[in-house]
Amino acid sequence: MAQLKNVVVIGGGIGGLAAAAALRLNGHRVTVLERARSLEPAGAAISLAPNALRALDVLGIGDEVRDLAAWQGDGGLRTPRGRWLSRTSAAAAAERFGGPLVLLHRATLVTSLAALLPPDAVRTAAASTLLDPGDAHRPARVRTPDGELEADLVVAADGVRSAVRQALFPEHPGAVYSGFTTWRVVIPVPGVEFASHETWGRGRIWGTHPLKDGRVYAYAAAMTPAGGHTPDDERAELLRRYGDWHDPIPAVLAAARPEDVLRHDVHHLADPLPAFHRGRVALLGDAAHAMPPTLGQGGNQALEDAVVLAHHCDDLAAYTAARLPRTTSIARQAVRISRLNMTGSRALTAVRDTAITALSQVGPALLLRGFDGIADWRPPQSPYAPVVSGTGEQ
């Protein structure tokens, strides 16, 4: 039996909580350090593909989350005037990938993950600093507001601007601006019916999707200089950019208040890290492989990381070997898609839309095709990995 570890997780987001839950399932002692005063995330939603739902199956909450699926019937890609470029359905997605695509509020997922941990395992308002990554002969050390902690394993889930990543790999250039900013709202929009969709314009995109609780999740992205600000408020900026796009976009904007709109510039790691570990420290999620949101895989890959790390926690080199090539490939694909759907060229936009329409008429819808090789991933442990008869080993 593997020796029980004392684990410190830096970051109480989705990836950090999932890693803590997975490691605790293996019997390890886990402490989560979150710098914010609560675990409540920003008010936006997250899309979970079947690969992430299988990771949640390992934690025992996959079916609980699948029950939150709200996408029914048709959906797909549209133009700003409303013409469908590509259409698909929830049934087609489930058949292609062996499970549904689920959209839920981030706070709902965080609550479900936190419930897998004892209350005293999570410390909020606990900004922390990695003092020593440790090695085979000494533990890692982490400074916290309550003093230093020693750990057999430190999981760094501290986001795209990860201080731990910088400490482990000071030569790495870090995250770069992806070229666009995003806006997100989660609001009730009474009396509005629509098919779930993403709309691709010229240098701009919009998405509108229903949540199981009756609210609407909408997001937008546009090519802008980094650090941009509007002269009035972000709702007004959305009206200027998207107010004349197809229904239900005007209704969503009419229902939103300025304080409902979140705006964030998008950053990603253009250069892959040499490894996802050093000493006794493992990087996870955006700290390891921040990517543009164009595949909706950022949080999904963090969930994969979590269960794979728990599986390989005695051999961090094996964790890197399992995760680095896959996440590098997916991140590069996300960058390529962002260049396609965010192109500002009128000519390239016309060619893109024509090609999408033609491809959709002869094969699976583009939105589904983009998940090939991604959504079919399976975890290395139960309930997916085979058990060797008579030994109980996987």
Secondary structure, 3 states (H helix, E strand, C coil): CCCCCEEEEECCCHHHHHHHHHHHHCCCEEEEECCCCCCCCCCCEEEECHHHHHHHHHHCCHHHHHCCCCCCCEEEEECCCCCEEEEEEHHHHHHHHCCCCEEEEHHHHHHHHHCCCCHHHEECCCCCEEEECCECCECEEEEECCEEEEECEEEECCCCCCHHHHHHCCCCCCCEEEEEEEEEEEECCCCCCCCEEEEECCCEEEEEEECCCCCEEEEEEEECCCCCCCCCCHHHHHHHHHCCCCCCHHHHHHHCCHHHCEEEEEEECCCCCCCCEECCEEECCHHHHCCCHHHCCHHHHHHHHHHHHHHCCCCHHHHHHHHHHHHHHHHHHHHHHHHHHCCCCHHHHHHHHHHHHHHHHHCCCHHHHCCCCCCCCCCCCCCCCCCCCCCCCC
